[in-house]
């Protein structure tokens, strides 16, 4: 899928976070109550922890939200990582754009 920039995703089945979802563009972490979704993380020259945008999601809710976030990012158009987009527009505007 063509996106404005590199886009890394990680899913961790538990709170040990072995796949490091909090430092990926989009991360899902399993908990006892459901999935926690983070957006905007990155490592490398400009490290950034992802922002937690939703908690206690069912599998269906998580997949739906992932699709909405990717569609938002695909339509954004500027060649920036999604964390930079969040810094530019703000987390509240981002949440409104993806329907949170």
Number of C-alpha atoms within 10 A of each C-alpha: 4 6 17 15 14 11 16 16 18 19 20 19 15 15 12 11 16 12 17 16 25 28 23 25 24 26 27 30 24 21 16 8 10 18 24 23 24 24 26 25 26 23 12 7 6 8 11 17 17 22 19 17 15 17 17 16 18 14 12 9 14 19 13 11 19 19 13 15 20 17 13 15 21 15 11 14 11 13 12 15 19 28 22 16 17 18 11 11 10 12 18 11 13 19 14 9 12 16 10 11
